[in-house]
Amino acid sequence: MKQTFRGSCHCGKVRFTAGIDLDAGARRCSCAACVKTRAWSVIVEPQDFRLLGGEQHLCDHTAGSATLRHLFCDHCGVRPFGRGRLEAVDGEVVAVNLACLDEVDPALLAAAWARIAKRPLAGALRYG
Ligand SMILES: [Zn+2]
């Protein structure tokens, strides 16, 4: 069931809400940047994501042939989410970094991470 979660970067300059169904599990991107930062994310549709503050603090990094812009805070360096186009859903998406969700039950996150661990590698999200 989709729930609305609040999230932020480390310093709190970038803040957002996102409608996420944690029962659907998390995804581990296999691009070099996400592997290096151990990014685990959930994909949400743009209408389920709302940036509450910090647009002016967002910098981006696009790796290789990636179709996703990895957005990070220019103050603390944390990557709370990314935006891009995903062929698997044939549309624009927002990849929300699960580690940046605030006030979420750690057991829910652990269960979401466990779900992707059981999925085949082919099911993992790849941005580039
Ligand atoms: Zn920050």
py3Dmol code that shows the C-alpha trace and the ligand (Angstrom):
import py3Dmol

protein = """\
ATOM      1  CA  MET A   1       0.000   0.000   0.000  1.00  0.00           C
ATOM      2  CA  LYS A   2       1.347   3.398  -0.974  1.00  0.00           C
ATOM      3  CA  GLN A   3       2.187   5.739   1.897  1.00  0.00           C
ATOM      4  CA  THR A   4       3.467   9.296   1.869  1.00  0.00           C
ATOM      5  CA  PHE A   5       6.923   9.665   3.409  1.00  0.00           C
ATOM      6  CA  ARG A   6       8.961  12.760   4.162  1.00  0.00           C
ATOM      7  CA  GLY A   7      12.599  12.793   3.202  1.00  0.00           C
ATOM      8  CA  SER A   8      15.616  15.053   3.224  1.00  0.00           C
ATOM      9  CA  CYS A   9      19.334  15.296   2.670  1.00  0.00           C
ATOM     10  CA  HIS A  10      21.697  15.291   5.668  1.00  0.00           C
ATOM     11  CA  CYS A  11      21.691  19.051   6.289  1.00  0.00           C
ATOM     12  CA  GLY A  12      17.953  19.422   5.615  1.00  0.00           C
ATOM     13  CA  LYS A  13      18.246  22.004   2.850  1.00  0.00           C
ATOM     14  CA  VAL A  14      16.666  19.550   0.366  1.00  0.00           C
ATOM     15  CA  ARG A  15      13.290  18.263   1.558  1.00  0.00           C
ATOM     16  CA  PHE A  16      10.606  16.238  -0.196  1.00  0.00           C
ATOM     17  CA  THR A  17       7.591  14.006   0.165  1.00  0.00           C
ATOM     18  CA  ALA A  18       7.052  10.848  -1.880  1.00  0.00           C
ATOM     19  CA  GLY A  19       4.237   8.353  -2.213  1.00  0.00           C
ATOM     20  CA  ILE A  20       5.947   4.978  -1.907  1.00  0.00           C
ATOM     21  CA  ASP A  21       4.756   1.392  -1.736  1.00  0.00           C
ATOM     22  CA  LEU A  22       7.479  -0.239   0.354  1.00  0.00           C
ATOM     23  CA  ASP A  23       5.730  -3.594  -0.048  1.00  0.00           C
ATOM     24  CA  ALA A  24       6.879  -3.505  -3.675  1.00  0.00           C
ATOM     25  CA  GLY A  25      10.499  -3.649  -2.513  1.00  0.00           C
ATOM     26  CA  ALA A  26      13.523  -1.527  -3.229  1.00  0.00           C
ATOM     27  CA  ARG A  27      15.847  -1.440  -6.203  1.00  0.00           C
ATOM     28  CA  ARG A  28      19.593  -1.354  -6.324  1.00  0.00           C
ATOM     29  CA  CYS A  29      20.865   0.538  -9.323  1.00  0.00           C
ATOM     30  CA  SER A  30      23.823  -1.098 -11.032  1.00  0.00           C
ATOM     31  CA  CYS A  31      25.395   2.033 -12.536  1.00  0.00           C
ATOM     32  CA  ALA A  32      28.927   2.812 -11.355  1.00  0.00           C
ATOM     33  CA  ALA A  33      27.890   5.882  -9.345  1.00  0.00           C
ATOM     34  CA  CYS A  34      25.171   4.024  -7.422  1.00  0.00           C
ATOM     35  CA  VAL A  35      27.386   1.002  -6.827  1.00  0.00           C
ATOM     36  CA  LYS A  36      30.076   3.274  -5.349  1.00  0.00           C
ATOM     37  CA  THR A  37      27.574   5.011  -3.066  1.00  0.00           C
ATOM     38  CA  ARG A  38      25.572   1.838  -2.321  1.00  0.00           C
ATOM     39  CA  ALA A  39      22.386   3.583  -3.405  1.00  0.00           C
ATOM     40  CA  TRP A  40      19.129   1.729  -2.833  1.00  0.00           C
ATOM     41  CA  SER A  41      16.086   3.420  -4.196  1.00  0.00           C
ATOM     42  CA  VAL A  42      12.442   3.138  -5.000  1.00  0.00           C
ATOM     43  CA  ILE A  43      10.979   4.359  -8.242  1.00  0.00           C
ATOM     44  CA  VAL A  44       8.012   6.686  -8.001  1.00  0.00           C
ATOM     45  CA  GLU A  45       6.021   8.464 -10.650  1.00  0.00           C
ATOM     46  CA  PRO A  46       6.589  12.224 -10.853  1.00  0.00           C
ATOM     47  CA  GLN A  47       3.076  12.979  -9.574  1.00  0.00           C
ATOM     48  CA  ASP A  48       3.889  11.042  -6.377  1.00  0.00           C
ATOM     49  CA  PHE A  49       6.948  13.179  -5.655  1.00  0.00           C
ATOM     50  CA  ARG A  50       6.954  16.720  -4.301  1.00  0.00           C
ATOM     51  CA  LEU A  51      10.061  18.800  -3.699  1.00  0.00           C
ATOM     52  CA  LEU A  52       9.338  20.912  -0.608  1.00  0.00           C
ATOM     53  CA  GLY A  53      12.563  22.897  -0.524  1.00  0.00           C
ATOM     54  CA  GLY A  54      16.132  23.128  -1.636  1.00  0.00           C
ATOM     55  CA  GLU A  55      15.777  23.249  -5.418  1.00  0.00           C
ATOM     56  CA  GLN A  56      18.526  25.889  -5.463  1.00  0.00           C
ATOM     57  CA  HIS A  57      20.871  23.505  -3.625  1.00  0.00           C
ATOM     58  CA  LEU A  58      20.525  20.638  -6.104  1.00  0.00           C
ATOM     59  CA  CYS A  59      23.481  19.805  -8.306  1.00  0.00           C
ATOM     60  CA  ASP A  60      23.510  16.879 -10.663  1.00  0.00           C
ATOM     61  CA  HIS A  61      25.766  14.226 -11.978  1.00  0.00           C
ATOM     62  CA  THR A  62      24.929  12.058 -14.952  1.00  0.00           C
ATOM     63  CA  ALA A  63      27.152   9.029 -15.333  1.00  0.00           C
ATOM     64  CA  GLY A  64      28.081   7.580 -18.735  1.00  0.00           C
ATOM     65  CA  SER A  65      25.078   6.906 -20.933  1.00  0.00           C
ATOM     66  CA  ALA A  66      22.759   7.157 -17.974  1.00  0.00           C
ATOM     67  CA  THR A  67      19.282   8.508 -18.450  1.00  0.00           C
ATOM     68  CA  LEU A  68      18.987   9.486 -14.795  1.00  0.00           C
ATOM     69  CA  ARG A  69      20.287  12.678 -13.251  1.00  0.00           C
ATOM     70  CA  HIS A  70      21.746  11.861  -9.839  1.00  0.00           C
ATOM     71  CA  LEU A  71      20.830  14.925  -7.792  1.00  0.00           C
ATOM     72  CA  PHE A  72      22.814  15.856  -4.725  1.00  0.00           C
ATOM     73  CA  CYS A  73      22.826  18.659  -2.177  1.00  0.00           C
ATOM     74  CA  ASP A  74      25.538  21.248  -2.793  1.00  0.00           C
ATOM     75  CA  HIS A  75      25.931  21.737   0.952  1.00  0.00           C
ATOM     76  CA  CYS A  76      26.123  18.214   2.437  1.00  0.00           C
ATOM     77  CA  GLY A  77      26.696  16.088  -0.683  1.00  0.00           C
ATOM     78  CA  VAL A  78      23.887  13.624   0.027  1.00  0.00           C
ATOM     79  CA  ARG A  79      21.891  12.294  -2.962  1.00  0.00           C
ATOM     80  CA  PRO A  80      18.246  12.262  -1.837  1.00  0.00           C
ATOM     81  CA  PHE A  81      16.770  11.423  -5.250  1.00  0.00           C
ATOM     82  CA  GLY A  82      17.320  11.374  -8.988  1.00  0.00           C
ATOM     83  CA  ARG A  83      15.171  12.149 -11.986  1.00  0.00           C
ATOM     84  CA  GLY A  84      15.113  10.589 -15.397  1.00  0.00           C
ATOM     85  CA  ARG A  85      13.422   8.491 -17.999  1.00  0.00           C
ATOM     86  CA  LEU A  86      13.103   4.758 -17.541  1.00  0.00           C
ATOM     87  CA  GLU A  87      12.392   2.496 -20.506  1.00  0.00           C
ATOM     88  CA  ALA A  88      10.940  -0.201 -18.228  1.00  0.00           C
ATOM     89  CA  VAL A  89       8.001   2.069 -17.398  1.00  0.00           C
ATOM     90  CA  ASP A  90       8.222   4.080 -20.617  1.00  0.00           C
ATOM     91  CA  GLY A  91       8.201   7.384 -18.842  1.00  0.00           C
ATOM     92  CA  GLU A  92       9.673   9.888 -16.451  1.00  0.00           C
ATOM     93  CA  VAL A  93      10.459   8.668 -12.947  1.00  0.00           C
ATOM     94  CA  VAL A  94      11.926   9.821  -9.677  1.00  0.00           C
ATOM     95  CA  ALA A  95      14.318   7.456  -7.912  1.00  0.00           C
ATOM     96  CA  VAL A  96      14.037   8.148  -4.185  1.00  0.00           C
ATOM     97  CA  ASN A  97      16.994   7.163  -2.017  1.00  0.00           C
ATOM     98  CA  LEU A  98      15.517   5.041   0.774  1.00  0.00           C
ATOM     99  CA  ALA A  99      18.272   6.127   3.152  1.00  0.00           C
ATOM    100  CA  CYS A 100      16.951   9.694   2.924  1.00  0.00           C
ATOM    101  CA  LEU A 101      13.461   8.929   4.204  1.00  0.00           C
ATOM    102  CA  ASP A 102      12.820  10.557   7.574  1.00  0.00           C
ATOM    103  CA  GLU A 103      10.895   9.009  10.442  1.00  0.00           C
ATOM    104  CA  VAL A 104      10.350   5.691   8.719  1.00  0.00           C
ATOM    105  CA  ASP A 105      10.217   2.449  10.681  1.00  0.00           C
ATOM    106  CA  PRO A 106      13.632   0.784  10.175  1.00  0.00           C
ATOM    107  CA  ALA A 107      11.859  -2.589  10.022  1.00  0.00           C
ATOM    108  CA  LEU A 108       9.910  -1.410   6.949  1.00  0.00           C
ATOM    109  CA  LEU A 109      13.146  -0.398   5.235  1.00  0.00           C
ATOM    110  CA  ALA A 110      14.838  -3.660   6.126  1.00  0.00           C
ATOM    111  CA  ALA A 111      11.907  -5.595   4.672  1.00  0.00           C
ATOM    112  CA  ALA A 112      11.980  -3.518   1.476  1.00  0.00           C
ATOM    113  CA  TRP A 113      15.730  -4.115   1.072  1.00  0.00           C
ATOM    114  CA  ALA A 114      15.242  -7.837   1.686  1.00  0.00           C
ATOM    115  CA  ARG A 115      12.649  -8.053  -1.074  1.00  0.00           C
ATOM    116  CA  ILE A 116      15.038  -6.851  -3.767  1.00  0.00           C
ATOM    117  CA  ALA A 117      17.771  -9.147  -2.469  1.00  0.00           C
ATOM    118  CA  LYS A 118      15.570 -12.077  -3.508  1.00  0.00           C
ATOM    119  CA  ARG A 119      14.926 -10.723  -6.991  1.00  0.00           C
ATOM    120  CA  PRO A 120      17.049 -11.790  -9.933  1.00  0.00           C
ATOM    121  CA  LEU A 121      19.722  -9.367 -11.070  1.00  0.00           C
ATOM    122  CA  ALA A 122      17.792  -8.791 -14.296  1.00  0.00           C
ATOM    123  CA  GLY A 123      15.107  -7.150 -12.190  1.00  0.00           C
ATOM    124  CA  ALA A 124      17.513  -4.585 -10.812  1.00  0.00           C
ATOM    125  CA  LEU A 125      17.176  -1.092 -12.084  1.00  0.00           C
ATOM    126  CA  ARG A 126      19.921   0.097 -14.383  1.00  0.00           C
ATOM    127  CA  TYR A 127      20.257   3.736 -15.253  1.00  0.00           C
ATOM    128  CA  GLY A 128      23.263   3.407 -17.474  1.00  0.00           C
TER     129      GLY A 128
END
"""
ligand_1 = """\
1
ZN
Zn 22.090 18.858 2.246
"""
view = py3Dmol.view(width=600, height=400)
view.addModel(protein, "pdb")
view.setStyle({"model": 0}, {"cartoon": {"style": "trace"}})
view.addModel(ligand_1, "xyz")
view.setStyle({"model": 1}, {"stick": {}})
view.zoomTo()
view.show()
